[in-house]
């Protein structure tokens, strides 16, 4: 029930609402500018600049929130205003969003600023957008010159298919020539033909829909759309890359929901996309991936705060409609985190401990810095996205006594009791996966071989992204429902370029050879790859599979060679799809062949 009547008679409330929206509009204008500039960086093959823009853009939101908070305090003494003013400020804000093109993002921005000013007892729908107030359905820019969210192409005959698809690609107006666009279009149409089967009859509604902006990430640009024919509908995503002469080519065609789920995986870096109406992009993408939560789609588009807002709403809704208890997560307990989970909810909650065993030379701030590094880095499909929250409220009745005791023992500074509520002052939330050590214990021979191969692929993809995982134990990796191995324990990661990869020097004498401790000096960044097998390969079946697929990971030369190339500025290609699907690898007509060196990373320049 509302505490205050719905009158709107406060000039200060309106001024606060208007200032708040001005802060958001500034944020989204800068967000769009850096996203739009991705096109020029792609055309110029400025890969370092593209990655820097991806990193820098992540910080934009918090910068604008801090600016708006400071302005409200300075101009309106916002923290001292009565609650009726804040309730009216929200109502005024809703009115200002009537014809706004990003109302859902603006609501989240309002929440972010307001929670920095008001006390926690006011964190409810009277003062915040706990529930959305403005619909995002069918938002359009109705100005005559405005671009549509997606373009539609209508080939009426098979002969027109080639022309329509070529025009769809040309309409992105890339300022680089294609190596052979007709060849690429023919390759794509062969894949579309195969997807339909032997009988493609163009129904009266046959159409190709393509989102108006390309999706940029690292060295690729992705055209994303769908094909509709009668009652058949499927995704169409075309990765566009540079060859070694600076020309463009379409690398493959992604035509299934699973392809799209991997392309928009929670374990990959955010896309740079120029969008005026982000909700329209999310709605289009959900038609391609109906199983993908909207929260993850917003995050994939670089709108991570909106992703967090939607995730938390989904979480509250789930709590309302479930009754199981949070428990300590199964598996081997970590040395720096308490991890708990709700069995009915597919995520884990991680809280940094207050103290660590002697072998862990770290601090809370160092651990948080590692997680921030991962957030800002290219995760190459191998590092799980983490959602970071502060002051998360849980129903006390939903925590098992064992979990409360665990947090009280190891994280007392992060725990607060407030009546029937438990407050966790800081936590990370990650999608739950099967820990790889548990998976290997239960796997048959074929599953074990595939999982060990994937583990090595994950390590090599991380190497390609200049990441050394540090603690490479199986328990720190999980396996997804797509069979992908993903790393999720970040407290010991380092840049490959900061490591010193060494061979173990030969023993000087028999005493050295028999010594329990190393007879040689070990620096803080020294890594000895030949020792990996001692703690990874105790199981004979695991060892056999590992040596069959990834024996090179035990050779210091592998690490040193890749470290040298990264230091020279080379950026590896890491694909969301198996390289065997690349037109060049498959020997598509007219396409030069390429010999892939790993299943996921292309180690030669293209």
Helices and strands as residue ranges (DSSP letters): H 11-36, H 38-43, H 47-76, G 78-80, H 83-96, H 103-114, G 120-122, E 150-153, H 158-170, H 181-196, E 207-211, E 215-217, E 220-229, E 232-242, E 248-250, H 257-263, H 278-288, H 294-300, H 304-320, E 326-328, E 337-342, E 347-352, H 364-376, E 387-395, G 396-398, H 401-410, G 412-414, E 415-418, E 421-431, E 434-435, H 436-442, H 445-464, E 467-468, G 474-476, E 477-479, E 485-487, E 494-495, G 496-498, E 500-501, H 510-514, E 526-527, G 529-531, H 532-536, H 540-550, G 551-554, H 556-567, E 573-574, G 579-581, E 601-602
